[in-house]
Amino acid sequence: MMVFVILTGYLYGPVDGAVIGLCMGFLRDMLASTTLGIGMLILLYVGIFSSLIFSVRFHRRAALGFVQVILVTLIYKAVGHVFYYVVPLLMSHDYTYISLQSVIFDSVLPQIAVNLAISIPMILLLNFLGPYRKGLVRASDENRMSSEDVWQIK
């Protein structure tokens, strides 16, 4: 789900990334969570965040989609492990947590490998069979008026 949100935000912009993030977050919460809203919020922000990095400078190249999947997965897992360490520490002064080696080799690296394996067919499907014709989103981004053009009288 997260890979789909990352690649949608990266390839199609912040609005599509946010909508897909909300939808995938809702599905995630309904299927795997006891509370409704946390997964929606996380994946909404992932969709928006992934639309902002690498998009302007590199013009949404498909190869950088893999780099973005690695980067966002690494950030997601790091923040999750920090929360799982800090919250029990603050609530009950519990200092026990798994070792850093276990975090890296048993959690972060396998998740990155799985997300990369999923992203290979997904980026091909989104590029060639996606919702927009090739070049339509990029052309609309380039033709967008700047904020100064809006206020000028023509």
WOVENHU-V560286 format. One record per residue. RES is the residue in three letters. PHI is phi as a letter, one per 30 degrees, with the letter a starting at -180 (none if undefined). Layout:
res:RES phi:PHI
res:RES phi:PHI
This chain:
res:MET phi:none
res:MET phi:d
res:VAL phi:d
res:PHE phi:d
res:VAL phi:d
res:ILE phi:d
res:LEU phi:d
res:THR phi:d
res:GLY phi:d
res:TYR phi:d
res:LEU phi:d
res:TYR phi:c
res:GLY phi:j
res:PRO phi:d
res:VAL phi:d
res:ASP phi:d
res:GLY phi:d
res:ALA phi:d
res:VAL phi:d
res:ILE phi:d
res:GLY phi:d
res:LEU phi:d
res:CYS phi:d
res:MET phi:d
res:GLY phi:d
res:PHE phi:d
res:LEU phi:d
res:ARG phi:d
res:ASP phi:d
res:MET phi:d
res:LEU phi:d
res:ALA phi:b
res:SER phi:b
res:THR phi:d
res:THR phi:c
res:LEU phi:c
res:GLY phi:k
res:ILE phi:d
res:GLY phi:d
res:MET phi:d
res:LEU phi:d
res:ILE phi:d
res:LEU phi:d
res:LEU phi:d
res:TYR phi:d
res:VAL phi:d
res:GLY phi:d
res:ILE phi:d
res:PHE phi:d
res:SER phi:d
res:SER phi:d
res:LEU phi:c
res:ILE phi:d
res:PHE phi:i
res:SER phi:d
res:VAL phi:d
res:ARG phi:d
res:PHE phi:c
res:HIS phi:h
res:ARG phi:h
res:ARG phi:d
res:ALA phi:d
res:ALA phi:d
res:LEU phi:d
res:GLY phi:d
res:PHE phi:d
res:VAL phi:d
res:GLN phi:d
res:VAL phi:d
res:ILE phi:d
res:LEU phi:d
res:VAL phi:d
res:THR phi:d
res:LEU phi:d
res:ILE phi:d
res:TYR phi:d
res:LYS phi:d
res:ALA phi:d
res:VAL phi:d
res:GLY phi:d
res:HIS phi:d
res:VAL phi:d
res:PHE phi:d
res:TYR phi:d
res:TYR phi:c
res:VAL phi:d
res:VAL phi:d
res:PRO phi:d
res:LEU phi:d
res:LEU phi:d
res:MET phi:d
res:SER phi:b
res:HIS phi:h
res:ASP phi:c
res:TYR phi:c
res:THR phi:d
res:TYR phi:a
res:ILE phi:d
res:SER phi:d
res:LEU phi:d
res:GLN phi:d
res:SER phi:d
res:VAL phi:d
res:ILE phi:d
res:PHE phi:d
res:ASP phi:c
res:SER phi:b
res:VAL phi:d
res:LEU phi:d
res:PRO phi:d
res:GLN phi:d
res:ILE phi:d
res:ALA phi:d
res:VAL phi:d
res:ASN phi:d
res:LEU phi:d
res:ALA phi:d
res:ILE phi:d
res:SER phi:d
res:ILE phi:d
res:PRO phi:d
res:MET phi:d
res:ILE phi:d
res:LEU phi:d
res:LEU phi:d
res:LEU phi:d
res:ASN phi:d
res:PHE phi:c
res:LEU phi:b
res:GLY phi:d
res:PRO phi:d
res:TYR phi:c
res:ARG phi:d
res:LYS phi:d
res:GLY phi:j
res:LEU phi:d
res:VAL phi:d
res:ARG phi:d
res:ALA phi:d
res:SER phi:d
res:ASP phi:d
res:GLU phi:d
res:ASN phi:d
res:ARG phi:d
res:MET phi:d
res:SER phi:d
res:SER phi:d
res:GLU phi:d
res:ASP phi:d
res:VAL phi:d
res:TRP phi:c
res:GLN phi:d
res:ILE phi:c
res:LYS phi:c
